[in-house]
């Protein structure tokens, strides 16, 4: 017990007298909270004092959005709810973009925000605003603490909601008088439900009749395809998916968020499908049955709702029933957890698996031939010596240098598109993290910090553009202060590259508000306490990556000077991966 708590003995039940802030901190401790990220205001100072007394891990960040992104990436790596906090008003509203990312991506988070003293609310309190109304659409649930004695119940509820069903962020709104107030708790009230410490905490299974119908469709298919989304990672279903694919000889395409559902180097991997594709779209067009797993079939994955083509039977497995049949006609809806649903499908398809693998031998050989042809076509781009450096060459060198257990984090925009298309995970699992819930620019550095804290013994590389880094440059100070050995690759094209490339396509080389200053970010990084490396020729890439891998006492920033030619900024390494043309409408 610390100095701020008093105990009384009421019969057999010890009563603890705690401030509201300390009660929250103790409940977080019971929930085995990881590193927390935030910036204090007066409202939450008792919580901060309790964090210090309890020796919990908390990091001061330079922007609340970045703190939430760090918690988001930490959660993606660990599967446990990330925690961030903010003061009322501007601190709370700065969380909006990041919480929406976590909500749309299904990432469990607890965001605690201070709020105005209820005795003076709506009397023009400093920084007071309608923050709950603003943040409500960005979270699964808002929990406002109105009665201090209910704090233990409310924190347990936050963890339960964040980790159950489709996971997501929960807002814990704490008025100043609750945080600073003193309340009495029975010792038996301070406990955590261990099942809610990791997502998914509550697994459900599809109906048996629907599993049987799905198995019947997949069994008779000659050219079945699996489309895997981020829900595979949320469920931890990578091993089940890989086993099903191998047992039945079914190739697997993935979304940006679904990369790693099966190892990219696996013979059954089709790679990315949708707006950018190696060979997946071609195979998908000839499929006779599609199994969609944990994928929303959104705009990017479906090339603006043009694939899969109509007429192919779709079996859709998802934890959220409202995601099934949202726009594409679905033959069978499998409502349930991805891992449990795939396990049931494996069992239902076990009889006759040998015969189906033999029957699909030609199909798999066709896929291997197509992948080899693609590689031959793009080899010159992947090994190009052109300067400034081409993105294809940089991704190729990352594939050559990074070890099997590396984690790649990609910022929004072209950083995600290039790595999504060309970077290969070498084993199944979440070895590729990308913020596709909102696709916000500015996730790169903070996401890399969170991922590195979540996996301290694994190398973490994060890719961002100069525009993305400019948004959150202060995160480099945070990384240096924490001494995290994350490697930040800055794709330096002196432009808002994705926008400039789209302007080139749409308007023939006329640009508006697309260019940035041509800075040396290696020098900037050195001044912020990081190791800075400047790369101006492709032959420098491998050594730079190796140096970063060997540096474990501080962050490394590799400033890669890439092409300034807007016509080369999007991943159009061949005609199949350049689906955007002049005249297209692009969101």
Secondary structure, DSSP 8 states (H G I E B T S, - for coil): --TT-EEEEETTEEEEEEEHHHHHHHHHHHTT---EEEE--GGGHHHHHHHHHTT--EEE-S-HHHHHHHHHHHHHHHSS-EEEEE-TTHHHHTTHHHHHHHHHHT--EEEEEEE--TTTTTS--TT---HHHHHGGGSSEEEEE-SGGGHHHHHHHHHHHHHSSS--EEEEEEEHHHHHSEEEEEGGG----GGGSSS-SS-----HHHHHHHHHHHHH-SSEEEEE-THHHHHT-HHHHHHHHHHHT-EEEE-TTTTTSS-TTSTTEEEE-SSS-SSHHHHHHT-SEEEEES----TTTTTTTT-S-TTSEEEEEES-GGGTTSSS--SEEEES-HHHHHHHHHHHT-TTHHHHHHHTHHHHHHHHHHHHHHHHHHHHHHT---SSB-HHHHHHHHHHHS-TT-EEEE-STHHHHHHHHH---SSSSS-EEE-TTT--TT-HHHHHHHHHHHTTTS-EEEEEEHHHHHHTTHHHHHHHHHT---EEEEEE-SB-HHHHHHHHHHHSS--SS-B-----HHHHHHHTTSEEEEE-SGGGHHHHHHHHHH--SS-EEEEEEB---GGGSS--SSGGG----TT----
